[in-house]
Amino acid sequence: MVKSWATSAETLGVDLHLDLKGAGLRSGLMDALREAVRGGRLTPGTRLPSSRTLAADLGIARNTVADAYAELVAEGWLTARQGSGTRVAQRAAARPDRGRVHRLPTRRKPTYSLMAGSPDLARFPRAEWLKAARRALAAAPHEAFGFGDPRGRVELRTVLADYLARSRGVYASPERIVVCSGFVHGLMLMGQVLRARRARQVAVEAYGLDFHWKLLSDAGLRTTPLSIDEQGTRADELGNDRGVGAVLMTPAHQFPIGLPLLPDRRAAAVDWARATGGLILEDDYDGEFRYDRQPVGALQGLDPDRVVYMGTASKSLAPGLRLGWMVLPESLVGSVAEAKGHGDSCGVLDQLTLAEFIDSGAYDRHVRGMRLHYRRRRDELVAALAEHAPDIGVTGLAAGLHVVLSLPPGVDERRVVQAAAWQGLAIQGLGAFRHPDANAAEWNGLVVGYGTPSDSAWPGTLDALLRVLAAVGA
């Protein structure tokens, strides 16, 4: 009796598409395999189907496949070892024709990095995350693997509502939360919603991330900068332009200057939103990481109907998870969900895992541990600067994953960044974060992301920074 290909255990294995041409089956199979290797479809080390499986898939005799494999092994195209199966052989890459191919110079990769905006990825809690993933997968209902609610999984929205209320003072309910794939995704959605509300301008802080401003511009919105002084963002400037329909702010820890939005300026921003019907887009940047005192609560708690709270797992866990959340005024939930699409575009398994991770208490434990880790990093940096570069000031809160180093008068931050590059150190100056329409350089300094290096890389990275700053002093 002939077995069905769909149920026969003998045909189970990797899939391989081959187009056999020519008169002979064996020679046609060999030519097809050579072409697949030569063209890069089969890369070195790729395991091929067993001769029995491939024969069944192609509808030819098993001996034909076995003979073709044996000949290609002899020619050096394939390798065959007991227990390892038949694989594509490791072959040296073909040399390009020097007469026709011109190699472009490659930029040297920095040895050390103090770029801001990234956590210590080596400390991602792999074991705890795996445990949470197993529990979440075992408990997940069958319907979780469908297209889903565009707002995101209810399990994650429920635990987020509780967590944000107790840890950040956010007024939240699961119905007001929309899960997104990070802050950028959330800002894209809000750009669409603001345009639909006929907004024309969004106020932004004079220093920030240029790709955030570009996202808003791509949505058809003009961005206008708000000044920043020693007391933080000038929220009182919101009333200077009647065309502004929303403002994007980082109240907990202004990025990159590192100052908080003081109470009177928080109140001024909320008063503006109430008086004009505008919206405040609150980027809770570094909200979990305050080292000298209890973190200040989110601005959203002052007026949940006028503030869109936006947070992510990018700093607390890892940006690669691509998970963020928006706590919205009730009037915006439907519009944002519609802008997101008809189904849930964020990975279900990661949502369920994060829900379990938070609910089990593992998230709180991890954040507390990382808070101590980053505080030690910052303390070591400040102590080293005080000893080896006393003319360099440290500004901003004892918070977050970066500091701003103020440079002595007359020192051009661009020259320092260039000097750092010669030392193999990647670092940024404040000018890289200044809005093109902002006033001429209000601040002069370096943005140092001390969260980025791993423990093993940190001592060498700190030494490289001190060498650069010693040259500045000289």
C-alpha positions as a Python dict, from the first residue, in 0.01 Angstrom:
ca = {
    (1, 'M'): (0, 0, 0),
    (2, 'V'): (139, 343, -97),
    (3, 'K'): (169, 585, 197),
    (4, 'S'): (47, 941, 167),
    (5, 'W'): (334, 1194, 157),
    (6, 'A'): (152, 1404, 415),
    (7, 'T'): (140, 1130, 679),
    (8, 'S'): (449, 921, 614),
    (9, 'A'): (714, 965, 882),
    (10, 'E'): (974, 878, 618),
    (11, 'T'): (912, 1209, 437),
    (12, 'L'): (947, 1432, 740),
    (13, 'G'): (1247, 1668, 722),
    (14, 'V'): (1360, 2003, 584),
    (15, 'D'): (1194, 2141, 272),
    (16, 'L'): (1407, 2193, -40),
    (17, 'H'): (1280, 2331, -368),
    (18, 'L'): (1472, 2203, -672),
    (19, 'D'): (1394, 2240, -1040),
    (20, 'L'): (1528, 1930, -1218),
    (21, 'K'): (1619, 1985, -1582),
    (22, 'G'): (1789, 1773, -1846),
    (23, 'A'): (1749, 1416, -1967),
    (24, 'G'): (1898, 1227, -1673),
    (25, 'L'): (1744, 1242, -1327),
    (26, 'R'): (2076, 1201, -1146),
    (27, 'S'): (2263, 1461, -1354),
    (28, 'G'): (1964, 1696, -1337),
    (29, 'L'): (1955, 1665, -957),
    (30, 'M'): (2330, 1727, -931),
    (31, 'D'): (2308, 2034, -1156),
    (32, 'A'): (2019, 2172, -950),
    (33, 'L'): (2208, 2124, -623),
    (34, 'R'): (2526, 2282, -762),
    (35, 'E'): (2328, 2581, -886),
    (36, 'A'): (2154, 2621, -549),
    (37, 'V'): (2494, 2625, -373),
    (38, 'R'): (2659, 2847, -634),
    (39, 'G'): (2373, 3098, -626),
    (40, 'G'): (2367, 3119, -247),
    (41, 'R'): (2025, 2957, -190),
    (42, 'L'): (2204, 2678, -2),
    (43, 'T'): (2463, 2835, 227),
    (44, 'P'): (2762, 2650, 380),
    (45, 'G'): (2656, 2429, 668),
    (46, 'T'): (2294, 2392, 552),
    (47, 'R'): (2164, 2042, 626),
    (48, 'L'): (1998, 1875, 327),
    (49, 'P'): (1700, 1639, 344),
    (50, 'S'): (1778, 1270, 380),
    (51, 'S'): (1796, 1074, 55),
    (52, 'R'): (1470, 900, 146),
    (53, 'T'): (1289, 1231, 212),
    (54, 'L'): (1417, 1408, -100),
    (55, 'A'): (1338, 1106, -316),
    (56, 'A'): (981, 1101, -188),
    (57, 'D'): (944, 1478, -241),
    (58, 'L'): (1076, 1462, -599),
    (59, 'G'): (905, 1135, -688),
    (60, 'I'): (1228, 960, -790),
    (61, 'A'): (1420, 656, -669),
    (62, 'R'): (1609, 683, -342),
    (63, 'N'): (1923, 534, -501),
    (64, 'T'): (1923, 820, -753),
    (65, 'V'): (1938, 1075, -473),
    (66, 'A'): (2197, 876, -277),
    (67, 'D'): (2423, 847, -584),
    (68, 'A'): (2389, 1222, -656),
    (69, 'Y'): (2478, 1306, -295),
    (70, 'A'): (2780, 1072, -304),
    (71, 'E'): (2916, 1227, -622),
    (72, 'L'): (2874, 1583, -493),
    (73, 'V'): (3054, 1482, -173),
    (74, 'A'): (3341, 1352, -384),
    (75, 'E'): (3350, 1679, -580),
    (76, 'G'): (3360, 1882, -258),
    (77, 'W'): (3017, 2044, -286),
    (78, 'L'): (2873, 1848, 7),
    (79, 'T'): (2996, 1674, 321),
    (80, 'A'): (2851, 1364, 486),
    (81, 'R'): (2922, 1253, 842),
    (82, 'Q'): (2759, 988, 1058),
    (83, 'G'): (2505, 1153, 1285),
    (84, 'S'): (2535, 1491, 1113),
    (85, 'G'): (2364, 1409, 786),
    (86, 'T'): (2450, 1560, 448),
    (87, 'R'): (2542, 1927, 452),
    (88, 'V'): (2665, 2194, 215),
    (89, 'A'): (3045, 2209, 240),
    (90, 'Q'): (3231, 2511, 369),
    (91, 'R'): (3384, 2677, 65),
    (92, 'A'): (3602, 2983, 23),
    (93, 'A'): (3412, 3280, -120),
    (94, 'A'): (3479, 3353, -484),
    (95, 'R'): (3721, 3639, -542),
    (96, 'P'): (3569, 3937, -722),
    (97, 'D'): (3699, 4043, -1059),
    (98, 'R'): (3931, 4327, -963),
    (99, 'G'): (3892, 4474, -1309),
    (100, 'R'): (3520, 4536, -1259),
    (101, 'V'): (3452, 4552, -884),
    (102, 'H'): (3559, 4858, -685),
    (103, 'R'): (3565, 4810, -310),
    (104, 'L'): (3432, 5097, -104),
    (105, 'P'): (3629, 5193, 207),
    (106, 'T'): (3473, 5056, 524),
    (107, 'R'): (3428, 5273, 830),
    (108, 'R'): (3613, 5149, 1133),
    (109, 'K'): (3382, 5015, 1399),
    (110, 'P'): (3437, 5189, 1734),
    (111, 'T'): (3613, 4985, 2002),
    (112, 'Y'): (3414, 5155, 2278),
    (113, 'S'): (3065, 5303, 2284),
    (114, 'L'): (2906, 5560, 2514),
    (115, 'M'): (2612, 5627, 2286),
    (116, 'A'): (2301, 5724, 2478),
    (117, 'G'): (1969, 5546, 2460),
    (118, 'S'): (2064, 5183, 2510),
    (119, 'P'): (2060, 4965, 2823),
    (120, 'D'): (2322, 4706, 2917),
    (121, 'L'): (2199, 4429, 2688),
    (122, 'A'): (2422, 4170, 2857),
    (123, 'R'): (2195, 4195, 3163),
    (124, 'F'): (1874, 4094, 2990),
    (125, 'P'): (1710, 3846, 3233),
    (126, 'R'): (1718, 3545, 3002),
    (127, 'A'): (1642, 3276, 3259),
    (128, 'E'): (1350, 3462, 3420),
    (129, 'W'): (1213, 3563, 3080),
    (130, 'L'): (1226, 3200, 2963),
    (131, 'K'): (1038, 3085, 3274),
    (132, 'A'): (773, 3350, 3215),
    (133, 'A'): (746, 3252, 2848),
    (134, 'R'): (689, 2887, 2935),
    (135, 'R'): (419, 2971, 3189),
    (136, 'A'): (252, 3216, 2951),
    (137, 'L'): (254, 2973, 2661),
    (138, 'A'): (111, 2693, 2874),
    (139, 'A'): (-173, 2915, 2999),
    (140, 'A'): (-251, 3092, 2671),
    (141, 'P'): (-603, 3028, 2534),
    (142, 'H'): (-632, 2906, 2176),
    (143, 'E'): (-789, 3233, 2063),
    (144, 'A'): (-473, 3420, 2163),
    (145, 'F'): (-307, 3300, 1841),
    (146, 'G'): (-564, 3467, 1617),
    (147, 'F'): (-551, 3820, 1475),
    (148, 'G'): (-657, 3967, 1808),
    (149, 'D'): (-772, 4300, 1944),
    (150, 'P'): (-578, 4594, 1792),
    (151, 'R'): (-543, 4735, 2144),
    (152, 'G'): (-328, 4433, 2239),
    (153, 'R'): (-372, 4131, 2464),
    (154, 'V'): (-603, 4196, 2759),
    (155, 'E'): (-367, 4005, 2992),
    (156, 'L'): (-89, 4258, 2927),
    (157, 'R'): (-317, 4561, 2936),
    (158, 'T'): (-457, 4446, 3271),
    (159, 'V'): (-120, 4401, 3444),
    (160, 'L'): (12, 4723, 3287),
    (161, 'A'): (-280, 4919, 3431),
    (162, 'D'): (-195, 4794, 3782),
    (163, 'Y'): (181, 4839, 3742),
    (164, 'L'): (167, 5191, 3599),
    (165, 'A'): (-80, 5303, 3866),
    (166, 'R'): (137, 5190, 4158),
    (167, 'S'): (483, 5266, 4015),
    (168, 'R'): (431, 5578, 3803),
    (169, 'G'): (109, 5731, 3939),
    (170, 'V'): (-67, 5683, 3605),
    (171, 'Y'): (-446, 5683, 3598),
    (172, 'A'): (-503, 5373, 3385),
    (173, 'S'): (-754, 5102, 3307),
    (174, 'P'): (-712, 4816, 3058),
    (175, 'E'): (-969, 4977, 2828),
    (176, 'R'): (-756, 5293, 2795),
    (177, 'I'): (-432, 5112, 2704),
    (178, 'V'): (-313, 5033, 2352),
    (179, 'V'): (-5, 4813, 2313),
    (180, 'C'): (238, 4919, 2041),
    (181, 'S'): (578, 4802, 1918),
    (182, 'G'): (779, 5072, 2093),
    (183, 'F'): (768, 5449, 2132),
    (184, 'V'): (830, 5518, 1763),
    (185, 'H'): (528, 5310, 1666),
    (186, 'G'): (315, 5492, 1922),
    (187, 'L'): (432, 5830, 1795),
    (188, 'M'): (350, 5728, 1437),
    (189, 'L'): (-2, 5638, 1546),
    (190, 'M'): (-43, 5966, 1730),
    (191, 'G'): (81, 6155, 1423),
    (192, 'Q'): (-202, 6001, 1219),
    (193, 'V'): (-458, 6078, 1488),
    (194, 'L'): (-343, 6438, 1527),
    (195, 'R'): (-368, 6500, 1154),
    (196, 'A'): (-718, 6351, 1155),
    (197, 'R'): (-800, 6600, 1432),
    (198, 'R'): (-681, 6877, 1195),
    (199, 'A'): (-376, 6964, 1403),
    (200, 'R'): (-107, 7151, 1211),
    (201, 'Q'): (176, 7194, 1460),
    (202, 'V'): (330, 6998, 1746),
    (203, 'A'): (555, 7172, 1997),
    (204, 'V'): (867, 6973, 2086),
    (205, 'E'): (1158, 7030, 2322),
    (206, 'A'): (1450, 7220, 2170),
    (207, 'Y'): (1674, 6919, 2233),
    (208, 'G'): (1558, 6566, 2152),
    (209, 'L'): (1573, 6294, 1888),
    (210, 'D'): (1558, 6409, 1528),
    (211, 'F'): (1382, 6097, 1405),
    (212, 'H'): (1091, 6172, 1641),
    (213, 'W'): (1055, 6514, 1479),
    (214, 'K'): (1077, 6353, 1135),
    (215, 'L'): (797, 6109, 1219),
    (216, 'L'): (573, 6402, 1302),
    (217, 'S'): (681, 6588, 987),
    (218, 'D'): (607, 6280, 777),
    (219, 'A'): (255, 6285, 923),
    (220, 'G'): (214, 6639, 787),
    (221, 'L'): (278, 6818, 1116),
    (222, 'R'): (519, 7108, 1167),
    (223, 'T'): (737, 7091, 1480),
    (224, 'T'): (820, 7405, 1676),
    (225, 'P'): (1083, 7398, 1954),
    (226, 'L'): (1037, 7502, 2318),
    (227, 'S'): (1342, 7649, 2491),
    (228, 'I'): (1517, 7467, 2775),
    (229, 'D'): (1684, 7650, 3063),
    (230, 'E'): (1834, 7542, 3397),
    (231, 'Q'): (1482, 7471, 3528),
    (232, 'G'): (1382, 7249, 3238),
    (233, 'T'): (1154, 7290, 2937),
    (234, 'R'): (983, 7629, 2903),
    (235, 'A'): (622, 7513, 2911),
    (236, 'D'): (508, 7876, 2933),
    (237, 'E'): (608, 7920, 2567),
    (238, 'L'): (319, 7695, 2461),
    (239, 'G'): (87, 7995, 2457),
    (240, 'N'): (306, 8183, 2207),
    (241, 'D'): (165, 8005, 1899),
    (242, 'R'): (-208, 7939, 1860),
    (243, 'G'): (-146, 7684, 1584),
    (244, 'V'): (1, 7426, 1822),
    (245, 'G'): (-235, 7132, 1875),
    (246, 'A'): (-9, 6908, 2086),
    (247, 'V'): (325, 6903, 2266),
    (248, 'L'): (576, 6619, 2293),
    (249, 'M'): (763, 6623, 2626),
    (250, 'T'): (992, 6409, 2845),
    (251, 'P'): (884, 6536, 3192),
    (252, 'A'): (1056, 6276, 3414),
    (253, 'H'): (1407, 6320, 3270),
    (254, 'Q'): (1443, 6549, 2971),
    (255, 'F'): (1638, 6383, 2694),
    (256, 'P'): (1918, 6462, 2651),
    (257, 'I'): (1967, 6761, 2886),
    (258, 'G'): (1868, 6548, 3188),
    (259, 'L'): (1647, 6793, 3380),
    (260, 'P'): (1299, 6722, 3522),
    (261, 'L'): (992, 6927, 3440),
    (262, 'L'): (935, 7124, 3761),
    (263, 'P'): (588, 7136, 3925),
    (264, 'D'): (500, 7488, 3809),
    (265, 'R'): (593, 7404, 3452),
    (266, 'R'): (397, 7078, 3467),
    (267, 'A'): (97, 7280, 3579),
    (268, 'A'): (156, 7533, 3299),
    (269, 'A'): (155, 7254, 3038),
    (270, 'V'): (-169, 7105, 3172),
    (271, 'D'): (-333, 7449, 3194),
    (272, 'W'): (-243, 7512, 2829),
    (273, 'A'): (-393, 7176, 2723),
    (274, 'R'): (-718, 7244, 2912),
    (275, 'A'): (-751, 7597, 2778),
    (276, 'T'): (-684, 7511, 2413),
    (277, 'G'): (-810, 7154, 2384),
    (278, 'G'): (-454, 7047, 2301),
    (279, 'L'): (-284, 6720, 2392),
    (280, 'I'): (33, 6646, 2585),
    (281, 'L'): (230, 6347, 2452),
    (282, 'E'): (426, 6231, 2757),
    (283, 'D'): (736, 6027, 2676),
    (284, 'D'): (814, 5874, 3017),
    (285, 'Y'): (1184, 5862, 2934),
    (286, 'D'): (1391, 5692, 3208),
    (287, 'G'): (1091, 5714, 3441),
    (288, 'E'): (1191, 5400, 3635),
    (289, 'F'): (1552, 5506, 3693),
    (290, 'R'): (1595, 5776, 3958),
    (291, 'Y'): (1887, 5727, 4200),
    (292, 'D'): (1881, 6010, 4450),
    (293, 'R'): (1516, 5989, 4554),
    (294, 'Q'): (1181, 5828, 4474),
    (295, 'P'): (1097, 5878, 4104),
    (296, 'V'): (860, 6167, 4032),
    (297, 'G'): (518, 6046, 3918),
    (298, 'A'): (401, 6075, 3561),
    (299, 'L'): (254, 6401, 3433),
    (300, 'Q'): (-51, 6205, 3313),
    (301, 'G'): (-184, 6183, 3668),
    (302, 'L'): (-257, 6558, 3662),
    (303, 'D'): (-510, 6525, 3378),
    (304, 'P'): (-570, 6183, 3219),
    (305, 'D'): (-809, 6338, 2966),
    (306, 'R'): (-547, 6572, 2821),
    (307, 'V'): (-229, 6360, 2844),
    (308, 'V'): (-125, 6061, 2632),
    (309, 'Y'): (118, 5858, 2843),
    (310, 'M'): (374, 5658, 2642),
    (311, 'G'): (614, 5401, 2788),
    (312, 'T'): (822, 5108, 2665),
    (313, 'A'): (1025, 4808, 2777),
    (314, 'S'): (1322, 4928, 2569),
    (315, 'K'): (1525, 5066, 2863),
    (316, 'S'): (1401, 4846, 3144),
    (317, 'L'): (1445, 4521, 2947),
    (318, 'A'): (1566, 4553, 2586),
    (319, 'P'): (1472, 4749, 2273),
    (320, 'G'): (1469, 4426, 2071),
    (321, 'L'): (1145, 4319, 2241),
    (322, 'R'): (963, 4593, 2045),
    (323, 'L'): (699, 4642, 2315),
    (324, 'G'): (550, 4971, 2426),
    (325, 'W'): (218, 5103, 2556),
    (326, 'M'): (0, 5411, 2538),
    (327, 'V'): (-243, 5515, 2811),
    (328, 'L'): (-498, 5727, 2628),
    (329, 'P'): (-782, 5964, 2703),
    (330, 'E'): (-1105, 5769, 2652),
    (331, 'S'): (-1193, 5985, 2352),
    (332, 'L'): (-880, 5870, 2164),
    (333, 'V'): (-884, 5494, 2223),
    (334, 'G'): (-1100, 5414, 1921),
    (335, 'S'): (-904, 5644, 1688),
    (336, 'V'): (-566, 5502, 1790),
    (337, 'A'): (-690, 5142, 1766),
    (338, 'E'): (-826, 5218, 1418),
    (339, 'A'): (-494, 5374, 1314),
    (340, 'K'): (-312, 5064, 1437),
    (341, 'G'): (-520, 4836, 1214),
    (342, 'H'): (-785, 4567, 1227),
    (343, 'G'): (-570, 4313, 1411),
    (344, 'D'): (-297, 4312, 1674),
    (345, 'S'): (33, 4386, 1499),
    (346, 'C'): (247, 4320, 1808),
    (347, 'G'): (380, 3972, 1887),
    (348, 'V'): (130, 3779, 2100),
    (349, 'L'): (384, 3555, 2272),
    (350, 'D'): (599, 3846, 2384),
    (351, 'Q'): (291, 4030, 2511),
    (352, 'L'): (181, 3727, 2712),
    (353, 'T'): (535, 3673, 2841),
    (354, 'L'): (568, 4035, 2953),
    (355, 'A'): (230, 4011, 3126),
    (356, 'E'): (347, 3704, 3316),
    (357, 'F'): (687, 3865, 3385),
    (358, 'I'): (521, 4168, 3545),
    (359, 'D'): (250, 3975, 3727),
    (360, 'S'): (502, 3735, 3887),
    (361, 'G'): (705, 4022, 4033),
    (362, 'A'): (1008, 3944, 3815),
    (363, 'Y'): (982, 4282, 3640),
    (364, 'D'): (998, 4477, 3967),
    (365, 'R'): (1296, 4269, 4084),
    (366, 'H'): (1475, 4326, 3755),
    (367, 'V'): (1414, 4702, 3754),
    (368, 'R'): (1539, 4733, 4114),
    (369, 'G'): (1851, 4536, 4026),
    (370, 'M'): (1919, 4747, 3716),
    (371, 'R'): (1861, 5064, 3919),
    (372, 'L'): (2147, 4963, 4150),
    (373, 'H'): (2363, 4862, 3854),
    (374, 'Y'): (2323, 5191, 3670),
    (375, 'R'): (2362, 5393, 3989),
    (376, 'R'): (2701, 5227, 4050),
    (377, 'R'): (2799, 5306, 3691),
    (378, 'R'): (2705, 5671, 3731),
    (379, 'D'): (2883, 5699, 4066),
    (380, 'E'): (3201, 5549, 3918),
    (381, 'L'): (3185, 5789, 3624),
    (382, 'V'): (3133, 6096, 3844),
    (383, 'A'): (3416, 5992, 4080),
    (384, 'A'): (3656, 5931, 3791),
    (385, 'L'): (3576, 6271, 3639),
    (386, 'A'): (3628, 6447, 3972),
    (387, 'E'): (3974, 6287, 4000),
    (388, 'H'): (4100, 6300, 3643),
    (389, 'A'): (3902, 6578, 3471),
    (390, 'P'): (3792, 6828, 3740),
    (391, 'D'): (3720, 7100, 3481),
    (392, 'I'): (3442, 6890, 3327),
    (393, 'G'): (3103, 6940, 3493),
    (394, 'V'): (2825, 6682, 3525),
    (395, 'T'): (2476, 6826, 3476),
    (396, 'G'): (2127, 6686, 3513),
    (397, 'L'): (1953, 6453, 3755),
    (398, 'A'): (2102, 6145, 3916),
    (399, 'A'): (1876, 5940, 3693),
    (400, 'G'): (1852, 5750, 3368),
    (401, 'L'): (2123, 5587, 3161),
    (402, 'H'): (2320, 5895, 3055),
    (403, 'V'): (2479, 6215, 3183),
    (404, 'V'): (2564, 6542, 3014),
    (405, 'L'): (2922, 6665, 3055),
    (406, 'S'): (2953, 7041, 3027),
    (407, 'L'): (3270, 7148, 2848),
    (408, 'P'): (3489, 7445, 2942),
    (409, 'P'): (3423, 7774, 2760),
    (410, 'G'): (3578, 7785, 2415),
    (411, 'V'): (3592, 7407, 2371),
    (412, 'D'): (3406, 7294, 2058),
    (413, 'E'): (3208, 6977, 2130),
    (414, 'R'): (3246, 6867, 1767),
    (415, 'R'): (3624, 6861, 1802),
    (416, 'V'): (3592, 6653, 2118),
    (417, 'V'): (3362, 6403, 1942),
    (418, 'Q'): (3616, 6381, 1659),
    (419, 'A'): (3902, 6330, 1905),
    (420, 'A'): (3702, 6053, 2073),
    (421, 'A'): (3657, 5881, 1737),
    (422, 'W'): (4037, 5871, 1698),
    (423, 'Q'): (4048, 5692, 2034),
    (424, 'G'): (3795, 5437, 1906),
    (425, 'L'): (3524, 5584, 2129),
    (426, 'A'): (3173, 5655, 1998),
    (427, 'I'): (3015, 5951, 2175),
    (428, 'Q'): (2777, 6235, 2088),
    (429, 'G'): (2771, 6608, 2139),
    (430, 'L'): (2462, 6799, 2244),
    (431, 'G'): (2448, 6971, 1906),
    (432, 'A'): (2343, 6643, 1746),
    (433, 'F'): (2016, 6665, 1941),
    (434, 'R'): (1930, 7032, 1880),
    (435, 'H'): (1618, 7113, 1679),
    (436, 'P'): (1706, 7296, 1355),
    (437, 'D'): (1473, 7585, 1446),
    (438, 'A'): (1600, 7621, 1802),
    (439, 'N'): (1804, 7918, 1916),
    (440, 'A'): (2178, 7902, 1858),
    (441, 'A'): (2357, 7661, 2090),
    (442, 'E'): (2211, 7713, 2436),
    (443, 'W'): (2408, 7419, 2569),
    (444, 'N'): (2761, 7291, 2496),
    (445, 'G'): (2860, 6947, 2609),
    (446, 'L'): (2879, 6571, 2559),
    (447, 'V'): (2605, 6313, 2604),
    (448, 'V'): (2756, 6008, 2775),
    (449, 'G'): (2547, 5689, 2777),
    (450, 'Y'): (2698, 5489, 3060),
    (451, 'G'): (2432, 5217, 3037),
    (452, 'T'): (2553, 5081, 2703),
    (453, 'P'): (2882, 4895, 2783),
    (454, 'S'): (2881, 4549, 2933),
    (455, 'D'): (3060, 4491, 3264),
    (456, 'S'): (3367, 4360, 3084),
    (457, 'A'): (3380, 4659, 2848),
    (458, 'W'): (3308, 4928, 3108),
    (459, 'P'): (3662, 4979, 3253),
    (460, 'G'): (3821, 5017, 2909),
    (461, 'T'): (3541, 5246, 2794),
    (462, 'L'): (3578, 5471, 3098),
    (463, 'D'): (3956, 5487, 3047),
    (464, 'A'): (3905, 5588, 2682),
    (465, 'L'): (3671, 5869, 2789),
    (466, 'L'): (3919, 5996, 3047),
    (467, 'R'): (4198, 6000, 2786),
    (468, 'V'): (3981, 6213, 2557),
    (469, 'L'): (3887, 6455, 2835),
    (470, 'A'): (4250, 6478, 2949),
    (471, 'A'): (4336, 6593, 2597),
    (472, 'V'): (4057, 6851, 2620),
    (473, 'G'): (4207, 6984, 2943),
    (474, 'A'): (4551, 7001, 2788),
}
